[in-house]
Amino acid sequence: MQASVDSVGAKLLGWYDRHARALPWRAPPGSPPADSYRVWLSEVMLQQTTVAHAAPFFLRFTERWPTVEALAAADEAEVMSAWAGLGYYTRARNLIACARVVAERGGFPEDQAELRNLPGIGDYTAAAIAAIAFGRATVPVDANVERVVARLFAIGEPLPGAKPAIRAAAQTISPSSRHGDFAQALMDLGAGVCTVRQPNCLVCPVRNDCAAFASGDPEAFPLKAAKKFKPLRRGRAFWIERDGRVWLVRRPAKGMLGGMRALPDDGWSARGDGASRLGGARLGMVRHGFTHFDLELEVVAGNRPTDPEGEWWPLDRLGEAGLPTLYAKAARLALDDAAADAQADDGDDQHDQAEVAAAVG
């Protein structure tokens, strides 16, 4: 860092006062902190999810369950269904468990260590709630903050090994007050200015304090280790349609996409390919990326349910089933295939009618 660390906090707060993003879970700069329930809910949703994608989910959740007590009393299946599309469904199960613990104890604890003991709350989320909701002197380090701090200090150790050094460096530039605003200022700077590629250093309020800027190559930081190989798994899902309804099953509570409605499948998992030999007309294939593996899922038209438990779900209400993204992709593929067939049939009918008319004429 090229200048006194004492100046960085003041510059960032001044910049944040002028340029803070207006987000549905955020209190304006300098105002009292947002409600801890809204801070917690947003931080859980934002794990592995962009702001633009999470915002409409947050609005629907808070309209339906405006308090942690309301969420704690909700039916788990309804919450899982409302979460569909956000991915990483273990978060949704932890969300319900955490809400129930917090409601029972009468509110969120303010201490970072106590927050860390709640279901689904790790180091980052605990620090974010403590700083943003309760004004505690801690700096939550997400990917955006990690990038800003690594560049400010030109931390040369590759990630993830550099994380402890980045967290320690972030704490040294924390101001003596407005800890929540400072944390969100770092997040906003990383999201809109100090971006992964082509950072806009000319408008950065701390460029003169930035060692990476001084080096002439800010994009070189943070250093990243080589990506790990992700295996490719293959599976098969069955589209079983009857009288305007499709057969859906509930996935086991534990495991991938636990507790969610889904199309029946052949038992694919993170550890291996599916094992079914059942045939049927192939409708196509969808590909989906999970954290530790990619999946190619073949979608096949089935004749009858093979699962002992399930439900016939109306096709015109399929959007209400809360299918996780993988199976929503598979459903769209099947419905698009059916629509294409129907269009082709209509074209054949029109062609046949034209031929008849020509012959009669």
Buried (B, 14 or more C-beta within 10 A) or exposed (E): BEEEBEBBBEBBBEBBBEBBEEBBBBBEBEEEBBBBBBBBBBBBBBBEBEBEEBBEBBEEBBEEBEBBBBBBEBEBEEBBBBBBBBBBBBBBBBBBBBBBBBBEEEEBBBEBEBBBEBBBBEBBBBBBBBBBBBBBBBBBBBBBBBBBBBBBBBBEBEBEEBBEBBBBBBEBBBBEEBBBBBBBBBBBBBBEBBBEEEBEBEEBBBBEBBBBBBEEEBEEBBEEEEEEEEEEBBBBBBBBBEEEBBBBBBBEEEEBBBBBBBBBBBEBBEEEBBEBEEEBEEBBBBEBEBEEBEBBBBBBBBEEBBEEEBEBBEBEEBEEBBBBBBBBBBBBBBBEBBEEEEEEEEEEEEEEEEEEEEEEE
